[in-house]
């Protein structure tokens, strides 16, 4: 089965038939449009379709379109998308192994790279595992064994301080960038042009990422590993604490995962690719999602669960 992050259209030149497909979660963008003459169009940006299509949609993640069969059909349908509530007990070693594998898989690269580090739990986990395994990867032979980390924020913001502390602990080569409120306001028009949404939350989160990606590209870095997806998988948003029961908690995590391509994935991909930087997201690895979403959601409703995960993934660094 297909794995990774991708959007593609494959043309068979023998009979002009084609198939189009998008990755399981929708990490990379793909849009599908219909022309007045009945033609079908595909593009990675909506603006490429607006002049030629009477209507267009965001190509649904985990789906494939065949010109021979017609219509969209789902190729990715994990167990967590069913109505059945998972009942597997939380096994920290299994979860840690799945996450480490997801991060290591994304260390395969032939270009200079680094990690986005905000100092929060998600990005710190990514940076910790990446720094631990970098020395044994092929990438280290080309780009060195010291991981580069990147953070941006307003002068004196708590994220900068937290990221600096994590970077010092992990021993990364840390790059701290600053921007002003006015610089953020000045960038809004360009940000909206690239991310192609007027969703306020997405624009707000995309602006510093867009500004940081420009600075990252100027350093010659072409790929970054980021921490998107963990809050959706583990119920990390504050309102999850109000879930009345584990059934509704699980259903909401599934709903959030299915909508990632409209929000966090859209932001991460388009904010970085606007400057020619590729963003990779290990939390949205298919195998890791299957592992994490098979855990009885009652475990995730424990207030300290995120810190339990943090402990079991980071503890080897302290010994």
Steps between C-alpha positions, in 0.01 A plus 500: 500500500617855427689673779648844553379848401400544139256637245529383142332449165625204298430504125499189281611636162378187321132574549510843673344356815619629835478458874537764769567434868577679823679380813312353793465816711540770235842630600560622145235706319297390200193657340262363241290712266243463223498717188189611312596266216499198732877493543656401833786700645749438780739742670689550824356852536143624468609810312617281211141381445301817558510625139417172328262316733138573584549321831777329688557315827781406731584147388409285803795338682537125476306489173573409139331606178509288185391637163399149396282428802389856567430638844709511815565194714676470832827305511584586863244387753668428833322327789475827693263640236240240596248560777658233717678642804854355540572300811875432489679592824767768482842341444770769525769287335283423196403865464858621538629250245235605248583867547875447477449304178288783358767760574791288375312434176495876442874536551551352155605802296760629257458868588592716804228473765399576857207495741247765595523543876250710695595357837161332535445131557437404136801662336726408793418132452579525130829679568598253774453192284656662193810608692532156659499311170661754267857381561417151370312622193632543147409868521770550764766398249402792278381768741665417832372341818391820678133570443393851400191638677297809414264720698331836441307738721452852624791632704476358852223251421479186720533271196848633429611437857353149509651409162839624613485282811408189300767574239764539772394171658508312170815670374353619171642783292220741577386788280273755667314749283298805605224697332294801596124543504530739207700246299224248564234745385701590191527132406126423526411561136782278379419233759136482392605485134713193566288307751175573313266527797333772703473284811617734776672239716687354203615843385617592850704180532629516142647850525799425728556168321506683167749758630717229654503293181644794309785524749553124499524495121757781510723267703488239223273263693241327281317263733367525855334249731204636693259392774156545344231245580566397859225714653246343267617145573533532878230757570746769597271799455358644821138434411568125490509509880125562490424180309215327688621149420764309308267430207450867422868570570601242239246620245630854533863393448392318183313807378805718562733260317270489198498882484877549532539555125286814529692654790831388654626300201400782267686749719814292541529410133413830337679727747825314441466410132441869421876530553598163354528322835348155554326425832482141625267394782582174684194514727291448185685188395242234412647232724531739793141617459380139494697428817395813688136483393469137609554603864195497722405872501444486873879512534513822301246660730749486786625855557864391534493269195708732280768513767496121530567481125774761534671301776506171313631653178761726658623294793795332316652847448540545872697182563 
